[in-house]
Amino acid sequence: PALHLDLLKYVLSNLEEDSLGVKDAWGWLPLHLLCWNPAIRGSRRSRGSVLLETWLKVDKSGSRQRDKGLRTPMHCLCEGPAVSHKAIKMLAKSNPSSVLTEDQVGRVPAECVWNNPSLAEPEAIHLA
């Protein structure tokens, strides 16, 4: 397992800068997809949180990028099954303004947490 993480860190560290900005049909960057992925949710030093932390070090501007719905990776994190306090803190540290950034319909990430069907109400209150 540690070898896989070291290999992943190596790959991320050696990516070409322009490959980080490749968007899919919805305008999602790799960071949007990573933030949606449930693998980043987990314990204090889970592989997923290390992956997110490593990605944010490599992709300096990714946390500020928006998709076609004007959602940032923070919106994707808060809407998806991967939302966790640790991941929110990492993304907010990378891009503090993302916490208050509105998407196309005027939602900020905290509203996405509140409406996230994968969270129980007490957990959503704690994260929002």
Sequence and secondary structure as in RCSB ss.txt:
>XXXX:A:sequence
PALHLDLLKYVLSNLEEDSLGVKDAWGWLPLHLLCWNPAIRGSRRSRGSVLLETWLKVDKSGSRQRDKGLRTPMH
CLCEGPAVSHKAIKMLAKSNPSSVLTEDQVGRVPAECVWNNPSLAEPEAIHLA
>XXXX:A:secstr
 HHHHHHHHHHHHTS GGGGG   TT   HHHHHHH GGG SSTT HHHHHHHHHHHH SSGGG   TT   HHH
HHHHSTT  HHHHHHHHHH GGGGG   TTS  HHHHHHT TTS HHHHHHH 
